Amino acid sequence: MIKKIFLAISVFSLIVFAQNQHTIMTYNLLNYPITDTTSRNPYFRTIFANFQPDILVVQEMISQQGVNAFLSKILLPNNPYYQAGTFIDGFDTDNAIFFKSNLFTFISNTPIRTALRDINEFKLVYNLTGDTLIIYSVHLKASDSLQNELLRAAEVDSLRQRTNLLPPNTNFIVLGDFNIYRSGELAYQKLLDQSSGGYVLDPLTLTGTWNNPAYAIHHTQSTRTRQFGDGTPGGLDDRFDMILMSQAIMDSGRITFIPGSYYAYGNDGNHYNDSINRPANTAVGQLIADALHYASDHLPVIAAFSFPTNLKTLSLKLFIEGRFNGSGMLPDSVIVELRNIYAPFSITEQKKVFVGSNGNTQIQFNQVENNTPYYLVIKHRNSLETWSANPVSFTNDLASYDFTTSVSKAFGNNLKLVGSNWCLITGDVNQDGNIEISDLVDVFTNNVLNIGGYVNTDLNGDSITDINDVNIVYQNNISGYSVKRP
């Protein structure tokens, strides 16, 4: 059990420190908001104050009023980014989805009709990269009898008719309350049937009947042993709630399941046929165990997924004439732009970065694409704007450019040799694209006034405007340097 708790902590650590890893939770809310909602809301708030999934899909949602209430009273007090997807009020209870809008954009909710409850197809887009994730939420026919097993299988048939039409490598998840009792059940086998492309995989390998103590850590229903309000008593002994995944998600790719991250929230494996809040609960503690006990007769199930990042890294080297002594440079910041290669050369992305004494810096971009050419533009506070001679392309998320090796590395050969290195040309104090008499006047005036500090007229970086700075702008004014652009 200690190993299980450590694993959960490790997963949470990954989620906290890796920005592209996000959690999905499925939770049967137990007839929300009909069943004693006022008394249950504080328990739900406690649960979601302690864990805030990035996507939450729920079953047994009764109405749009319930969606609005759950969002405003449960989720938003804990995280202001939560939004609800479109709710469709079908026959019997329904599925609903909530998500963090800073991470995902909701696209659609499409119902799949069955003989009982709708299965809902939710589509979302990951904001950072535009990758689409499809989630199917199910609440299959309940009760353990041959007739009900056949009804569950028929509902899965309706789902497979939809998923079998999905293109190969589609990222989709099937989750919810399956009411399946054993691995040999027909509905479960139909979900996993690989004779066509719309199958799903189970991250857990649990064979035989799931209602047995060997699988206690995976049970999700029921959280209580006594009857109160609504819901099913009897204690934890069934694995009804699951998150199943497409082959594309189980494989290493764009959206990928993180092995070891799947678990029933609040289940420590020590409550078989018992209420989840019998002391002690070593998974979540007594406060949350009580909340899980009184909020619903199901436990939430959680899994973590790695989403792609769009980060592209540019390794850049440059020297700034006024600050470079032939071997090293006084560090300073520059603005780096990636621009479209066709007029009017619009900016795709812009970053301000610090360039060290060796001239090297690395910049991460997230709005650019691999194998697409961009002009590289460097802007410094008192140097000429400098364009790369040729467009730069990222390959496998990496690109590099070195302005220091040749005058031909800048568009129009617009660099100046200092020692054996080519440098950005210093002296455009007013940043109008030319090194001219007005720049010389600015530097000379501040020299007379003895103006110091981090000012544009200090061209050599010694924190004072003096005759050395005047000389730099004077020489470059005589040479007639100006910006060269495509």
Secondary structure by P-SEA (a helix, b strand, c coil): caaaaaaaaaaaaaaaccccbbbbbbbccccccccccccaaaaaaaaaaaccccbbbbcccccaaaaaaaaacccccccccccccccccccccbbbbbbccccbbbcbbbbbbcccccbbbbbbbccccbbbbbbbbbbccccccaaaaaaaaaaaaaaaaaaaacccccbbbbbccccccccccaaaaaaaccccccbbbbcccccccccccccccccccccccccccccccccccccccbbbbccccccccccccccccccccccccccccccccccccccccaaaaaaaaaaccbbbbbbbbbbbbcbbbbbbbbbbcccccccccccbbbbbbbbbccccccccbbbbbbbccccbbbbbbccccccbbbbbbbbccccccccccbbbbbcccbbbbbccccccccccccccccccbbbcccccccccccccaaaaaaaaaaaaacccccccccccccccccaaaaaaaaaaaaabbbbbcc
